């Protein structure tokens, strides 16, 4: 195994997110050795731009002798096939969020990775924002007191051009709309910062602004296992788009994440690490690519360190499953109009063994 700083990557899917990943890899000293794409012309162009080889399909990519892990940057309906190919070669794999379009596929991915003894990571780069890392430590230290209300607001806008491709917003391809594709980052952060969600109630608007078969406006109410309540709003229909927010309110005070920054820290009698409060934020509110790469770099270095050192990455397949579990429960609540409990499925997941280390 090579040292983490010199890891060699194979990329499946060469669209916009792959280009962003490539920038992060170049910055941290990883090299892209091979790529593939269903659009061969686009894939070959990407290969030329990054000094990589082009493979005709994902099976050939995973058989490449000169890669240390595979990065899947495709639409969400292509995950399990890539994982199975990696499992045959005992290659670690990380996938772009969401982990999958359904919980059944996500469970199978976790099982296949476990049986093969390979690492499965999910790109959830906002856990690696300086602001999120600080807030995680602060919550663990009890600086906000008992958490009472924990909310997320993702009031974004996407143009008609964004949804012009007929596959966008489809249940079978993307798993849904604004919640699973845009707001899942905030779902993941709430789950990570606050803890398990016990039950949800929700409603949505299907194609309120865009000609899609899934939701572009959604509102949910959450009850966490620790007793806190919360509101989650997700939309891609609200022009011109506003920076996403996470608000944590506790008995000792309030913290607000806006975009990738901590913008509010109002805590009584606070002591300890100074909060990194900032005003200018980066957000994909109107442009999916208007985000920085620093958090990606930190997550990729973390995944590389787990590969090189035989450890576990900070964001595993189980973490991806837990975020998708909340999303799936919210969708079920929207469909049924009834409150949906997560406690049964959460117990089932918690009984599964941890991933084996390579």
Order of alpha helices (4+ residues) and beta strands (2+ residues): beta-alpha-beta-alpha-beta-alpha-beta-alpha-beta-alpha-beta-alpha-beta-alpha-alpha-alpha-beta-beta-beta-beta-beta-beta-alpha-alpha-beta-alpha
